Amino acid sequence: MLVNTAFLRRNRTPFLWVVSSILFYVSFAYDLVRADYVKLLTLYTALFFLFYKLITILKTRIVFLTWLAFIFRAVFILAIPNLSQDFYRFIWDGRMILEGFNPYLYTVESFIKNGNFPVAQAQELYNGMGELNAGHFTNYPPINQLCFILAALFASKSILGSVIVMRLLIIAADFGTLHFGKKLLKKLNIPVYNIFWYILNPFIIIELTGNLHFEGVMIFFLIWSLYLLHIEKWYFAGIVLGLSISVKLIPLMFLPLFFRWFTKRNIIKNEMNQSVSVEKTNSVLPSSNDKKKWILAFTGMPNLLIFYSLTGLTILFLFVPFYSKILINNYMKTVALWFQDFEFNASLYYIAREVGYLFRGYNEIAIIGKAIPVLVILFVLIITFFRKNKSTTDLITSMLLVLSFYYFTATTIHPWYVATLLILSVFTNYKFPLVWSFAIILSYLAYLNSNNAENLWVIGLEYLIVYSVFIWEVFINKKAMKLVS
């Protein structure tokens, strides 16, 4: 008892921060309505401040921080998500599959409007997800659907039971990310505590564990894949990357970036072998030969093609159980909605939209939405062929830049999308995703009114903060960033 008292005296301030964080998380999970924006912003700001102080002070206490990550998540176990309605659709899809239906072939509305209730609590699930979600085909890939199936299997007639099962899966994925994230950080000689900027971030705990967004599962497979790639187990890395894409499609845009990693890798290995040979023979290192480098780069292509094949085959294999002639058409229609119909928390798109209003007098999202994928593809190709992705850190930085460009131009940016940027930033010197993980809370102001209309001044403030840090780090302070790396 004396030892415990002495320990508490020495760590009184951090202990108070921990207790305060737990109480704030309890309030957030069980006593918060999305429309109560003042309380939402106050709690979130307080939690973010405490999170920053805890990591700053306790960054060497890895085990203690790990326990905090578990405790803070455990607070949400029995809570129904209060910032998102998506989990109702998750439960619906899982129960539909257990009933023998292919969730990619039917909208929820097609059943309910005809008085057909194919799953338990169908009307309650329909009311919870809302007409917008219910009116479209599902767009969640197979591994995501597997998580929904598990929730239905263990809790076929309880919404709270299904929530608990999905939450446990997401928490398990977060600790998988912690495990492989720490291992990768060690390999890259980056401080291990960096991973806690992701794992202990209130944004991650609230949006993933609290609101049941499966970006956490996708991120787990992505980080695992990057770790396998770094230790030269690229064949397994390709399969695991396929699993990541089979949770969320976002990692698809990273595929071209691996081109330079595989081709440059052969050149680097050759130069390392030459250095060893020079040391043994005490001879002079031969000068670089451009022709030889091209040959070495070309010999890396078979490995790259095998890597792509393993990734592609993994995705195809997982989609096979759901295959139907109309699946692709339904799926592409739903994905297209994010480019040509939906608008939320955008930045550059809103500027382009206003220009369209000025010159054409109406919303030109159909035209702008078609242009965005083209711009993103062009940017990905530029980064692929003109940026040196010769190391794992370079590769991750390229992923960060590519995804940032996509999010900056997209028509729809839900808060939980930023999770992928945040985890990638852990392995780089960039902090703008960390800043965005705080500023993103401003987007929830849209839910203050019944029609969810956004306040563009608030959205402007959010992106003013984010772009200011981004421009400083990527352009103004570029030389300093290089020196640090």
LUMLUM-489408 format. One record per residue (C-alpha): x negated, y, z negated. Coordinates in steps of 0.5 Angstrom, whole numbers, padded with zeros to 4 digits, always signed. Example, Ala and Ser with C-alpha at 12.3 -4.5 7.8 and 13.67 -1.06 7.14 Angstrom:
-0025-0009-0016-0027-0002-0014
// end
This chain:
+0000+0000+0000-0006+0005-0002-0009+0003+0005-0002+0005+0009-0002+0011+0005-0009+0013+0006-0008+0011+0014-0001+0016+0014-0005+0022+0011-0010+0021+0016-0006+0021+0022+0000+0025+0019+0001+0029+0025+0001+0024+0030+0006+0020+0026+0011+0025+0026+0010+0026+0033+0012+0019+0034+0018+0019+0029+0020+0025+0033+0020+0022+0040+0024+0016+0037+0029+0020+0035+0029+0024+0041+0030+0018+0045+0035+0015+0041+0039+0022+0042+0038+0022+0049+0040+0014+0050+0046+0014+0046+0049+0022+0045+0048+0025+0052+0052+0027+0057+0049+0028+0064+0053+0035+0065+0050+0037+0058+0044+0041+0061+0042+0045+0055+0041+0039+0051+0038+0035+0057+0033+0040+0058+0031+0041+0051+0031+0034+0049+0026+0032+0056+0022+0038+0054+0021+0036+0047+0019+0029+0049+0014+0031+0055+0011+0036+0050+0010+0030+0045+0008+0025+0050+0002+0030+0052+0000+0031+0045+0000+0024+0044-0004+0022+0050-0009+0028+0049-0010+0026+0041-0010+0018+0042-0013+0017+0048-0018+0012+0045-0013+0008+0042-0010+0004+0047-0007-0002+0043-0003+0003+0039-0001+0007+0045+0001+0000+0048+0006-0001+0042+0009+0006+0043+0010+0004+0050+0014-0002+0048+0018+0002+0042+0020+0008+0046+0023+0003+0051+0026-0002+0046+0030+0004+0044+0034+0004+0050+0036-0004+0050+0043-0003+0048+0045+0004+0052+0049+0005+0058+0045+0009+0063+0048+0016+0063+0044+0020+0068+0046+0015+0074+0051+0011+0077+0047+0006+0081+0047+0000+0076+0054-0001+0077+0053-0003+0085+0047-0007+0082+0052-0011+0078+0057-0012+0084+0052-0014+0089+0049-0019+0084+0056-0022+0082+0058-0022+0090+0052-0027+0091+0054-0031+0086+0061-0032+0089+0058-0034+0095+0058-0027+0099+0053-0024+0103+0052-0016+0100+0049-0014+0106+0056-0015+0110+0061-0012+0106+0062-0005+0103+0065-0005+0096+0071-0001+0099+0073-0006+0104+0075-0011+0098+0078-0006+0093+0082-0002+0098+0086-0008+0100+0087-0010+0093+0082-0016+0093+0078-0017+0087+0072-0022+0088+0068-0021+0082+0069-0020+0075+0071-0013+0072+0071-0011+0080+0076-0005+0079+0071-0002+0073+0065-0003+0077+0068+0001+0083+0070+0006+0079+0063+0007+0076+0059+0007+0082+0064+0012+0085+0067+0012+0092+0061+0015+0096+0057+0009+0094+0063+0004+0095+0064+0006+0102+0057+0004+0104+0053-0002+0105+0048-0004+0100+0041-0002+0102+0037-0006+0097+0032-0011+0099+0032-0018+0097+0027-0018+0091+0032-0013+0088+0038-0017+0090+0034-0023+0086+0034-0018+0080+0041-0017+0081+0043-0024+0081+0039-0026+0075+0043-0020+0071+0050-0024+0074+0047-0031+0072+0046-0029+0065+0052-0024+0064+0057-0025+0069+0063-0022+0065+0059-0016+0061+0057-0010+0064+0053-0008+0058+0050-0016+0058+0048-0014+0066+0045-0008+0064+0041-0011+0058+0038-0017+0063+0036-0011+0068+0033-0007+0063+0029-0013+0061+0026-0014+0068+0024-0007+0069+0021-0007+0062+0017-0013+0064+0015-0010+0071+0012-0004+0067+0008-0008+0063+0005-0012+0069+0004-0005+0072+0000-0003+0065-0004-0010+0066-0006-0009+0073-0007-0002+0072-0012-0002+0067-0016-0007+0070-0016-0003+0077-0018+0003+0073-0024-0001+0070-0026-0003+0077-0026+0004+0079-0030+0007+0073-0024+0011+0071-0022+0012+0064-0017+0007+0062-0012+0011+0058-0010+0015+0065-0005+0009+0066-0001+0012+0060+0000+0018+0064+0005+0014+0067+0007+0008+0062+0008+0013+0056+0011+0019+0061+0018+0020+0059+0020+0021+0066+0019+0014+0067+0022+0011+0061+0028+0015+0062+0029+0014+0069+0027+0007+0070+0028+0004+0063+0034+0008+0061+0037+0009+0068+0035+0002+0071+0032+0004+0077+0028-0001+0080+0022+0003+0083+0018+0000+0077+0019-0007+0080+0016-0004+0086+0011-0001+0083+0008-0007+0079+0008-0011+0086+0004-0005+0089-0001-0004+0084-0002-0012+0083-0003-0012+0091-0008-0006+0090-0012-0009+0085-0012-0016+0089-0015-0012+0095-0020-0009+0091-0023-0015+0088-0023-0018+0096-0017-0023+0095-0014-0019+0101-0010-0025+0103-0006-0025+0096-0006-0018+0097-0002-0018+0103+0003-0023+0100+0004-0019+0094+0005-0012+0098+0011-0016+0102+0014-0017+0095+0013-0010+0093+0017-0008+0100+0022-0013+0099+0024-0009+0092+0024-0002+0096+0022+0000+0103+0017+0006+0101+0011+0002+0101+0012+0000+0109+0009+0007+0110+0003+0005+0107+0001+0000+0112-0003+0004+0117-0007+0006+0112-0010-0001+0111-0013+0000+0118-0019+0004+0116-0020+0000+0109-0021-0007+0113-0025-0004+0119-0030+0001+0114-0031-0005+0109-0035-0009+0114-0039-0003+0116-0040-0002+0108-0042-0009+0107-0047-0009+0113-0050-0003+0110-0051-0006+0103-0054-0012+0106-0059-0008+0110-0061-0005+0103-0062-0011+0100-0066-0014+0105-0070-0007+0105-0072-0008+0098-0074-0015+0099-0078-0014+0105-0081-0007+0103-0079-0004+0110-0076+0002+0112-0068+0002+0113-0066+0002+0120-0062+0008+0123-0055+0007+0124-0053+0005+0131-0046+0007+0133-0045+0001+0138-0046-0004+0132-0041+0000+0127-0036-0001+0133-0037-0008+0133-0037-0009+0126-0031-0005+0125-0028-0009+0131-0030-0016+0127-0025-0013+0121-0019-0013+0125-0018-0021+0125-0017-0020+0117-0013-0014+0118-0008-0018+0123-0008-0023+0118-0006-0018+0112-0001-0015+0116+0002-0022+0118+0002-0025+0111+0006-0018+0109+0011-0019+0115+0012-0026+0114+0013-0025+0106+0019-0020+0108+0022-0024+0113+0022-0030+0109+0026-0027+0103+0031-0024+0108+0032-0031+0111+0038-0033+0106+0042-0026+0108+0041-0027+0115+0047-0025+0120+0047-0022+0127+0050-0015+0124+0046-0015+0118+0040-0011+0121+0046-0006+0124+0049-0005+0117+0042-0004+0114+0040+0001+0119+0046+0005+0118+0045+0005+0111+0038+0007+0111+0040+0013+0116+0044+0016+0111+0038+0018+0107+0036+0022+0114+0042+0025+0117+0047+0025+0112+0045+0026+0105+0042+0032+0102+0039+0033+0095+0034+0036+0091+0030+0038+0098+0025+0043+0099+0022+0044+0106+0029+0041+0109+0033+0046+0106+0029+0052+0109+0029+0049+0116+0037+0048+0114+0037+0055+0113+0034+0057+0119+0039+0053+0123+0045+0056+0120+0041+0063+0122+0041+0061+0129+0046+0056+0130+0051+0058+0125+0052+0051+0122+0048+0045+0119+0043+0042+0123+0042+0036+0119+0043+0031+0125+0037+0034+0129+0033+0035+0123+0034+0028+0120+0032+0025+0127+0025+0030+0127+0023+0028+0120+0021+0021+0121+0017+0023+0127+0013+0028+0123+0012+0023+0118+0010+0018+0123+0005+0023+0126+0002+0025+0119+0001+0018+0117-0003+0017+0124-0007+0023+0123-0009+0020+0116-0010+0013+0118-0015+0015+0124-0018+0022+0121-0019+0020+0114-0024+0016+0111-0021+0010+0107-0027+0006+0106-0026+0005+0099-0020+0004+0094-0020+0010+0091-0020+0014+0098-0014+0009+0100-0010+0011+0094-0011+0018+0095-0009+0017+0102-0002+0014+0100-0001+0020+0095-0002+0025+0101+0002+0021+0106+0008+0020+0101+0008+0027+0098+0008+0029+0106+0015+0025+0106+0018+0027+0100+0016+0035+0102+0020+0034+0108+0026+0029+0106+0033+0031+0106+0034+0027+0099+0029+0027+0093+0032+0023+0087+0028+0024+0081+0026+0017+0080+0023+0017+0087+0017+0021+0084+0015+0015+0080+0011+0012+0086+0007+0019+0087+0006+0019+0079+0003+0012+0079-0002+0013+0085-0004+0020+0082-0007+0016+0076-0012+0013+0080-0014+0020+0083-0016+0027+0081-0009+0030+0083-0004+0032+0077+0001+0035+0081+0005+0029+0081+0005+0029+0073+0007+0036+0074+0013+0034+0078+0015+0029+0073+0017+0034+0068+0019+0040+0073+0024+0034+0077+0029+0035+0071+0031+0041+0074+0035+0038+0079+0040+0035+0074+0043+0042+0074+0047+0040+0080+0051+0036+0075+0054+0042+0071+0060+0043+0076+0065+0038+0078+0063+0038+0086+0055+0037+0084+0053+0043+0088+0046+0045+0087+0043+0052+0085+0038+0053+0090+0035+0058+0085+0033+0053+0080+0031+0048+0086+0027+0054+0088+0024+0054+0081+0022+0047+0081+0018+0047+0088+0015+0053+0086+0012+0050+0080+0010+0043+0084+0007+0047+0091+0003+0052+0087+0000+0046+0083-0001+0042+0090-0004+0048+0094-0009+0049+0088-0011+0042+0088-0011+0040+0095-0013+0046+0098-0016+0052+0094-0020+0047+0089-0021+0042+0094-0029+0043+0093-0028+0042+0085-0024+0036+0086-0029+0033+0091-0035+0034+0086-0031+0031+0080-0030+0025+0084
// end
